[in-house]
Amino acid sequence: MLRFVLTRVSLVVPTFIGVTLLAFVLIRLVPGDPIETMAGERGIDPERHARLLREYGLDQPVLVQYGIYIGRVLRGDLGKSIVTSAPVIEEFATLFPATIELALCAVIFALLLGLPAGVVAAVRRNSIFDHGVMTVSLAGYSMPIFWWGLLLILLFSVKLGLTPVSGRIDLLYYIEPVTGFLLVDSLLSDQEGAFFSALSHLVLPAIVLGTVPLAVIARMTRSAMLEVLGEDYIRTARAKGLSPLRVVGLHALRNALIPVVTVIGLQVGVLFTGAILTETIFSWPGVGKWLVESINRRDYPVLQGGILLIGTVVMAVNLVVDVLYGVINPRIRHTR
Amino acid sequence: MTRTLLTTISAVAFALAAATAGAKTLVYCSEGSPENFYPAINTTGTSFDANSQVYSRIVDFERGGTQVVPGLAERWDISEDGTVYTFYLRKGVKWHDTQKHFKPTRDLNADDIIFSIERQWKESNPYYKVTSSNHSYFNDMNMPKLLKSVEKVDDYTVRITLNQPEAPFLSDLAMEYAAIISKEYADAMLKAGTPERVDQEPVGTGPFYLVQYQKDAVIRYKAWPKFWGGKAKIDDLVFAITPDASVRWAKLQKGECHVMPYPNPADLDAIRKDPNVQLLEQPGLNVGYIAYNTTKKPFDDKRVRQALNMAINKKAIVDAVFLGSGVPAKNPIPPTIWSYDDSIEDYPYDPERAKKLLAEAGYPNGFETDLWAMPVQRPYNPNARRIAELAQADLAKIGVTAKIVSYEWGEYRKRAQNGEHLMAQLGWTGDNGDPDNFLHTLLGCDSAKSNGSNIAKWCFKPFDDLVVEAKRVSDQAKRAELYKKAQRIFHEEAPWFVIAHSVQYKPVRKEVIDFKLSPFGRHTFYGVDLK
């Protein structure tokens, strides 16, 4: 098992170099630079422009800049945002918990609905329920997030008044960030109603962000279950007289879970992409919007640092998924 | 910013205060996060909005206007030759004593004024590079060349000497970048080894003090009871950062905020119909235009420029592209600026006369030109590509073939400033509400040079003489006269096809009392009350 984990970890290193180098070079290939972008209509005189580029170290050849950057990264220094002058790591630390909180809730939502729906659809193959789940999940998968989010806001917040429009918590509450996870912080703060306020603010964004993963999980679970349900050992289990619940829930589902876990792992990347739009619609202070803004403003340090940090998280999750295979299915860890 | 960011009073105290019945809390759904809390290096309106609540300036713009009124200086003298400004400061102006790491021991005095200017001006100042040395507006307003000396006459008198007379100087000092910061605070933080704190946990003399800032989420302020102008009418001010315009509108409808900026044009009808909301509107301090390169053939002939001004259907463009968020422009300055000459009659849309004029100028069969379209969206130009296409179709009718060209934004501006185009779209948003900021900056000979912002490269002596003279005269009535003459010449010489001024719309809930639109598009809440 240890060897299996080590092999997986060693693959992370080249990926890491690839990701940082790509982020570094690509943003510099985009015309324009941060100083000029900040100058806007009025422009900036060439002399001041050159001096500021020098101050930020942007006058060096790209590879030299990359070398210096990696050196700093290895010492734990991700640099400062050119726009706000705040350290990248601090901005990330402020915003990241919000994204994680949202993404976790979205995944939980997707799993809670997606897994059972997929299983039942497979067991009741070709029933109305099955067709219903497949149609709805196809619609969910193709849903433009932006439109979906606005639709839910208009219906649930504006028309029905059931949920707040946007933000993370009612402005009445003044929560001191401790963990950065508002569900936790609001409980710690001991203010009456704060937790429920935070929870009610999470409902719509979690649904919106969880919609695509939900659809994918439901469809994946269904097809994996169908395959497994046709296997000999399932017939054997049934022939042994095991209860249908045991056959499906234990024997079939466990084996069907392998591709599903893979998909959930892959959805982490999708979640971050979806987070960009979801965060914008729901004024959710997370890293998605932060990164997009950094591209528009050519804020190199933020973009590089953000991609590096998020890349690390995605790689870590994929690593965990890989290791999980081994746990779920002993054949995988033994053959490799 | 730091993780918790500015938390100056305890959480409990704030929650209690917010919950206290009768405390008036105004919520503003702002469109984004400020860059930081040092306005001298800020470049966005979003940042200025966040900062202008906290700081005061030597002089201010009147609420809802562009006239300069006393700020930290209660009065001032200007020398005969217009180069020496003496400011007499208010006494007893209190700094916010609400930050954790610093308690002021003295009132505002001349040292603070001098420090705030020198921080942006002199590299020897220990704070010159703190946070950033990119003091954009200080440089844009030409201060390094303009300032000769800033001296303390006594604790409450400051004398600023200029190298040459500059009538808009007072307006320049009312801009956000000229916010006054505390020298005592700066010194203390330098000693403590944390100079950046000055720009993260601001100590100002403004009507509100900062309580908490959480990036992309919320900014909280409280009214400063010892504000020199008297305490604000509201008690708490909250910026709920809401980047999407439709969501801002949803929040306003639900009463989750009181004021919102930048509504979607598509929502305007619904906003007008909502009984709980009033829609304030005003032409913004900006102009969008197509500049003819007057140094290149055929645009060196004013008849050609006039002909094209008559060939393009302005009303059609404004209707199709601005969707109600713009008014057709006839002058290079917007109607909200003093000296605007409303008696000027715009060129009519008249392709026949245009053709005749072109023939007179020697182009009976038209000619070929390029037509640059900006790659970015701006309030004064929501869709440059579409405008280019409409103009292209109009020009074709008089035989002029226009090829639409575009570049990446930075590149676009650079090339246009170098005069590589024949016809190029651009625009401007005013900084200080002074006509000089449009007429001299965009059309004077100084800026017609390579790299200058006069992209028509139009250097016309009779015009330039007027706008240069207007810089040297302090009397506003006299200046207005000069600018009116300049606008006439502009009209006659037609270096631009002026397109439109964008209209700023501000949906405000009806319980808000006395919110005034700022021509600069700022959002300030001193003087605003709630029912």
Chai-1 contact restraints between the chains, C-beta under 6 A:
chainA,res_idxA,chainB,res_idxB,connection_type,confidence,min_distance_angstrom,max_distance_angstrom,comment,restraint_id
A,P31,B,E408,contact,1.0,0.0,6.0,A-B,restraint_1
A,P31,B,E411,contact,1.0,0.0,6.0,A-B,restraint_2
A,G32,B,E408,contact,1.0,0.0,6.0,A-B,restraint_3
A,G32,B,G410,contact,1.0,0.0,6.0,A-B,restraint_4
A,E36,B,G410,contact,1.0,0.0,6.0,A-B,restraint_5
A,M38,B,T43,contact,1.0,0.0,6.0,A-B,restraint_6
A,R42,B,D140,contact,1.0,0.0,6.0,A-B,restraint_7
A,G43,B,R413,contact,1.0,0.0,6.0,A-B,restraint_8
A,G43,B,Q417,contact,1.0,0.0,6.0,A-B,restraint_9
A,L52,B,N134,contact,1.0,0.0,6.0,A-B,restraint_10
A,V83,B,E35,contact,1.0,0.0,6.0,A-B,restraint_11
A,T84,B,E35,contact,1.0,0.0,6.0,A-B,restraint_12
A,T84,B,N36,contact,1.0,0.0,6.0,A-B,restraint_13
A,S85,B,N36,contact,1.0,0.0,6.0,A-B,restraint_14
A,S85,B,T131,contact,1.0,0.0,6.0,A-B,restraint_15
A,S85,B,S132,contact,1.0,0.0,6.0,A-B,restraint_16
A,A86,B,M1,contact,1.0,0.0,6.0,A-B,restraint_17
A,A93,B,R3,contact,1.0,0.0,6.0,A-B,restraint_18
A,T94,B,R3,contact,1.0,0.0,6.0,A-B,restraint_19
A,T94,B,K215,contact,1.0,0.0,6.0,A-B,restraint_20
A,L150,B,S246,contact,1.0,0.0,6.0,A-B,restraint_21
A,I153,B,A250,contact,1.0,0.0,6.0,A-B,restraint_22
A,V158,B,A250,contact,1.0,0.0,6.0,A-B,restraint_23
A,V158,B,Q253,contact,1.0,0.0,6.0,A-B,restraint_24
A,V165,B,A250,contact,1.0,0.0,6.0,A-B,restraint_25
A,V165,B,K251,contact,1.0,0.0,6.0,A-B,restraint_26
A,V165,B,K254,contact,1.0,0.0,6.0,A-B,restraint_27
A,V165,B,E256,contact,1.0,0.0,6.0,A-B,restraint_28
A,S166,B,T242,contact,1.0,0.0,6.0,A-B,restraint_29
A,S166,B,V247,contact,1.0,0.0,6.0,A-B,restraint_30
A,L171,B,V238,contact,1.0,0.0,6.0,A-B,restraint_31
A,L172,B,A18,contact,1.0,0.0,6.0,A-B,restraint_32
A,Y174,B,A11,contact,1.0,0.0,6.0,A-B,restraint_33
A,Y174,B,F14,contact,1.0,0.0,6.0,A-B,restraint_34
A,Y174,B,A15,contact,1.0,0.0,6.0,A-B,restraint_35
A,E176,B,A11,contact,1.0,0.0,6.0,A-B,restraint_36
A,P177,B,T4,contact,1.0,0.0,6.0,A-B,restraint_37
A,T280,B,P243,contact,1.0,0.0,6.0,A-B,restraint_38
A,T280,B,D244,contact,1.0,0.0,6.0,A-B,restraint_39
A,I281,B,D244,contact,1.0,0.0,6.0,A-B,restraint_40
A,S283,B,T242,contact,1.0,0.0,6.0,A-B,restraint_41
A,P285,B,D216,contact,1.0,0.0,6.0,A-B,restraint_42
A,P285,B,A217,contact,1.0,0.0,6.0,A-B,restraint_43
